Amino acid sequence: MSATFDDDDNGPESLSPSVVDGDPGRSYPAEPEDEIEEAPRSRAALSEAEVAAKIRSLEERLDEMIGNADDLPLEDIPPPPPSRFASAKALTPEPDATVFDTARELLSSEFYLRKWGRLGMRNRSEEVDDFGFDPVYEKKVQPIFDFLYERYFRVECEGVDGIPAEGRCLLVANHSGTLPYDGMMIKTAVKREHPQRRDVRWLAEDFLFHFPFLGSFTNRVGAVRACQENAERLLQQESLTAVFPEGVKGIGKLFKKRYQLQRFGRGGFIKLALRTKSPIIPVAVIGAEETNPMLYRIDYLSQAMGIPFIPVTPTFPLLGPLGLLPLPTKWRIVFGDPISFASHGPEAADDEMLVGRLADQVRSSIQTMLDRAVKQRASVWLG
Amino acid sequence: MGSSAPDSPTKNEATAGVTHARGDGGASLRVTREGHGRVVALTGAHSFLGSNLVGLLEEDPRTQRIVALDVEPPATRGKKTRVYPLDLTDPKADTRLAEILAAERVDTLVHLAFLSEPSFASAWAHELESVGTRHTMVAARHAQVTKVVLWSQTLLYGAHPTNPNFLTEKHPLRAPRKESFFADKIEAEAEVSRFADRVPGSVVTILRTAPLLGPTVKNYLTRYLSHRLVPTMMGFDPLLQFLHEVDAIAAFKLAIDRTMPGTFNIVADGVLPLSTVIKLAGRIATPIPHPIAETATAIAWMAQVADAPPSFLKYLRFLCVADGKKAWDTMGFRPAYTTREALLDFTNAQRLRDVHLLQEPTP
């Protein structure tokens, strides 16, 4: 700014050619006075070298001007013209505000209300997507997932490249581990390992949404209540959706039944895939079974509490809520090859026999992947 | 009653499908009687929706006459409006209404006489909403009015943890029946559906609006958000959906202008978590454990100092969001405001109200 005050007779002249030509981009280098009259004529003939030379000379002039400005005594600089927006000036803190003014502002309740509102919005976005996923909030809690993924469960991921780069796709996984960490870990695995860093939306059990904190937290990071309507809508939005067809039966099975797939619902996920023409990718999660080994299950008390069961693990009722912390087992997530049902039309969803057969096919492929990975594993803790 | 409510929309669904196939996109303009224009009767004409619709119809050249029915005349009445004082809680309201409808040769009846916030006088509210709708439908049948538009709300779906994220019109109405605010409205909707079943050639449009929000509307929701400290349920942060008041009025105008039988969810695009709603409204959320809140609200409601009965607290815990796709496809309804914009529009007016800069006539 001080440069313009330094020699403002150059300003209007240097601007004039560009205004006349209406081609500011081309005539911009023609700034020095001696070239002004020649600029329109020789412009077409300007070579790259000439342009470069002009830019260089301009830069030199600019440096010179800035140097001059530094030498100028501060008093010589005229004050800036008064702003038309007086209110904008009022917003900036007055330099001669006394300490009392500051104290008064600090003591007024309005100040805190304003700050509260601003701070309250700092880790959330103003809009969430249709299903309640909040990307800003997710970014905030990502370090927790990263820690669990990298350090705690030391997840090994296999075959994640088989997931298509875009478009709808249904991940079908085994469900295990008393507390459903597997959804979050599948989501983190795809987010970290997949080349497109796709967001997985997973369908979580109903009972999660009865709970305070847990329901709204998982919803904000991408979980959606498991029901046919939601799944269909998600797939129609071309999202990558993970389902656990075993449902509560999967997380509620006893330790002795680990890595044995339970009944796959009523084939709802097959109907879903047929109706929405989505490919299915079988997913096997190994290691989650041992995080909270359930020795016994109390069913009768849980009804009143709105949860499907009360687990009894080696640590749970014994150590109180602390006992619900997962054990640091070594995890492995295996993504299988996509299975396409495109050969069957959407009307095949009404054929119960076919649906049952296809569900069994997916189930057995996951069971095979599980068996293979469990056999390969040497230690629960070290993999 | 319990079974008829879920069934009836499905029937209307079928009729809507037929209209959809016949008139392109269901956008066929109604051919009015006598060629002079429409004669529209509005019950609850003094209400927010009623008075705004009277003003809107007054400016529409296709409207021949407006029949405003309420205990008080709407402030927006003009030359075309004829005001009849009518109290639907009066046991003889049906006879009187039938006489008015027949004498004015009404062809479209818009039934808006519903309370916008829960009332302590639940017996009176029942007379007005449930029995009043019965009176209205009896009168409509008697006066051979075939086109009926009813105001309903998506609240009637009920907030449940088992709700899908987007409720379609086929979903049963599962709001708590022991609460008269919901039960009366569900009964009213069933009553109108029965009318649609019984009267041949009837065109019944039921518009289920999301909670209304905007600079001028007043209801339980604006009251809730006008407190400086807003109670929430600890650990619960459901997604909410609103509808801007202007969009609601536009939807009713659309339903009056066109022939579109069926039930429609009238909602804005987008959802917001309750906590964000409170932040954007510039309020402070005060989380309360829900068992405590329920007991406290029950006592406060009995003592007539609470804004809403304890059954409303469910809506602060669980989802009740409706899918507006059918209205978009069939009615051609395009909400101008998203949920967030509706909220911000309300907030802007509420800020002025907070510092007493907005002068409003007391209703």
Interface residues (C-beta under 8 A of the other chain):
Chain A: L113 W116 G117 G120 M121 R124 E126 E127 V128 D130 F131 G132 D134 D206 F209 H210 F211 P212 F213 L214 G215 S216 N219 R220 V224 R225 C227 Q228 E229 N230 R233
Chain B: P161 T162 N163 P164 N165 F166 T168 M233 M234 G235 F236 D237 P238 L239 G270 V271 L272 P273 S275 T276 K279 L280 G282 I284 P289 H290 F318 L319 R340
